[in-house]
Every structure is written in structure tokens, then in C-alpha cells.
């Protein structure tokens, strides 16, 4: 018997996007146009469809294997094709081409309330989900109390789930998916909806499902620390194509674009993804400069890095603040500061401006870090960009092997005293 739980071969998914140019016309206008000249209307409709027809490949020729009992992280930037891949594996949508072989029963948690009927109660949805997974009513009853206890929604169990908050939805949905003992569990970023305590609880359950019960887990998350903690292997997607499949550390580096060195000291921010609409102030560019005033592609760890942040004010603003943070490659924030920590908040008229700050680098390890910058007005979010790679750190006196073995995210300059015999230490303490 093969130990392959999932086999994906040359998987592709194509969508046709676009809309007719006259789609905003009402039914009356389209009927009138057809009545005046049916032949011209048909030609115009065909021309509109052809002009706006555009193919979008969400996945292109993706191939990988997942062994039974493995926990596989699927990572990639927004739009890389992660959710499309999981929907195909969950049989929610069909691929355009390619083959998938799945050995075992699959439970999926792809979005809040997956598989739930909003008019049914929490209790009824537990049995509904179990039936969808192929469980008998007796099997569901045997696990019912565990599901309810884990979800912590016992008080609302007989309430229609359409009245649940998103957090309650996720609690119950995950509890059902994890406790009905599927051979394969597929979990998307949906766990981010829950609070920190519940996320920790879910991660513990996933580890229990995989390690103790030997079940297979496919896990999508932007939290690289969680991926590093849980997964044995990662698959990295980029614009619909698989660009890496293998070890976790190398996969995270590939995802973060760290295979080569940073080849620019200037980052134009127009094409960087935003996570909300910009209002009033727009970040334009970030520049890195070394202590000698030269562009910083690489920089010694013993030096300092000057960061220039350019932004455009599109309307008069008061109490403008610019926060920044340094993030480790694994996803944890090292520290953060704001302009207002040291200077009065800015009151600016429309125009383009620049603000700079200097970072000491001696506390960072010879690893990869990213810059986060934003602009806020009176606490209101105006613009926010993350994922700007800091220049490569160098240290000619460092031992690369020793550096790679150090735990932690930063390096503190600890001073060690010479070893002394314990007797002399005791005598010194006692004043003898």
C-alpha cells in the first residue's frame, strides 16, 4: 500500500475574467437596441465579449506529493493561488487540467462557516458536517461532547449559526473538522479570525492530529513562525506556479525572496500591496543609506542604517504620525517606534515630504529582516506597507556556523567574565 496521501500532477486552473462594456445598460436599453437593429446588436455584443475576454491562470502546472501523516505548509503572497489549490483539493471546484489522487476522507476549513447552513443551529450543523464527511450518526454522537467542549459555544448550541459572530463560527467549524477524524485535514488562513488563545488551542489540536493520530494536514498561513513550528515541509506558490517544495527553512527563505541579496537600496512603493484603501496620505518611496552616505545594498552589522521615507500629502492634515517596525523573517516583530515618540506630530499642507530615521544594527543577527512603515492622522490609518527587505547584514569577524546555531531573533552584546573557581567566588561574596 502506498504511503502517498495526496498526489498532484500538472494541476492548472484557468478563469475567464472581464465584463461587457455595456453591462451597465439596463434591460430596457438593451431591448430597445435589439429592436432597432437586431443584427447590429448581435455584432456589437459579440465584439464586446471578445474585447473584454481575458484568461487568468490561478494555477499553472503545479505538481507535488504529500505523504500520510505529513503536515505541509502552503505559503505565498496574496493572489499566489493558495486558496484555489485548496478548493480544488477539497473538490469545491474542478481543475482546468491535471490530475489529483487523494487517499482518504478530507475535511476542509477554507473560510468562516465552511459547510454550515445559516438557518440550522450549531447542534444541527455538527450532524450535517459529519454526514458530509461520511460519518454515521452513531460516530458523530460519540464525538459530540468533545466537539462542543473544544468549540466553547455550548451556551449557543441551539441557536441558528447565522446569529454567531465570526469567532464563534470558526470555533465550531474547526472543532467539527478536527474531531470527526478525517484522514486529511485542510485548513486555510481562517484561524486568524479567532483570538490568540483559540489559535494556540487550534495549533495544539493540529499537532495532536498529525503527530499522535498520524493524519495528514495541509495548512495555509501567513504566520511564518506557526508554519516553522508545525510543518515538516512547505510548498511555495508564486503567481500560480510552484517555485519550491521541500524543507521549511529554505522554503521560508524562498517565500521571502532571500535566495539572492537585495539588489536595490530604493524601494518604489507604488506596486507594493496595500491592505486597505489609502486616504489623504500616500507612501511613495523608501531609501537605505549607509554611514558614508552611500546606497546600502549590504551593510556591516557594526554600522548604522539611515532610512528615508517619502510620502505625499493630498489634503491638509493635522497630527500626522509615521510608525515603523522591524520584522524578523519568521514573522515576529522585533520592535516598533513612531515619529511622535521623539518629535511633535506633523501638521502639513498638500505636497511631497521626506522623513528619516537611523537604525543601529549591532543587535540584529546575520539573518533577514523586513521594514514596516505607515502613516496615521490622529490615529486614523492612512497608508501602510510591509515586507520591505532590509539590506544584507555582514560581519567579517562572525563565525557563520555559530551564527546559524544561535537561538532567538536578535543578538545582544553580552559580556562574559573569565571562569573562576567556585571557592574564590564564595570568598569574594562573603568579603573574605
Secondary structure as GFF3:
##gff-version 3
##sequence-region A 1 432
A	DSSP	beta_strand	4	17	.	.	.	ID=ss1
A	DSSP	alpha_helix	27	36	.	.	.	ID=ss2
A	DSSP	alpha_helix	38	52	.	.	.	ID=ss3
A	DSSP	beta_strand	54	67	.	.	.	ID=ss4
A	DSSP	beta_strand	71	75	.	.	.	ID=ss5
A	DSSP	alpha_helix	82	89	.	.	.	ID=ss6
A	DSSP	beta_strand	97	102	.	.	.	ID=ss7
A	DSSP	beta_strand	106	109	.	.	.	ID=ss8
A	DSSP	alpha_helix	122	132	.	.	.	ID=ss9
A	DSSP	alpha_helix	137	151	.	.	.	ID=ss10
A	DSSP	three_ten_helix	154	156	.	.	.	ID=ss11
A	DSSP	three_ten_helix	161	163	.	.	.	ID=ss12
A	DSSP	alpha_helix	166	179	.	.	.	ID=ss13
A	DSSP	beta_strand	184	187	.	.	.	ID=ss14
A	DSSP	three_ten_helix	189	193	.	.	.	ID=ss15
A	DSSP	alpha_helix	196	207	.	.	.	ID=ss16
A	DSSP	pi_helix	208	212	.	.	.	ID=ss17
A	DSSP	beta_strand	216	220	.	.	.	ID=ss18
A	DSSP	alpha_helix	224	230	.	.	.	ID=ss19
A	DSSP	beta_strand	233	238	.	.	.	ID=ss20
A	DSSP	beta_strand	241	246	.	.	.	ID=ss21
A	DSSP	alpha_helix	248	255	.	.	.	ID=ss22
A	DSSP	beta_strand	266	268	.	.	.	ID=ss23
A	DSSP	beta_strand	281	289	.	.	.	ID=ss24
A	DSSP	beta_strand	298	300	.	.	.	ID=ss25
A	DSSP	beta_strand	304	313	.	.	.	ID=ss26
A	DSSP	beta_strand	317	321	.	.	.	ID=ss27
A	DSSP	beta_strand	323	328	.	.	.	ID=ss28
A	DSSP	beta_strand	333	338	.	.	.	ID=ss29
A	DSSP	three_ten_helix	339	341	.	.	.	ID=ss30
A	DSSP	beta_strand	346	348	.	.	.	ID=ss31
A	DSSP	beta_strand	351	360	.	.	.	ID=ss32
A	DSSP	beta_strand	369	377	.	.	.	ID=ss33
A	DSSP	beta_strand	380	389	.	.	.	ID=ss34
A	DSSP	beta_strand	392	394	.	.	.	ID=ss35
A	DSSP	alpha_helix	400	405	.	.	.	ID=ss36
A	DSSP	alpha_helix	422	430	.	.	.	ID=ss37
###
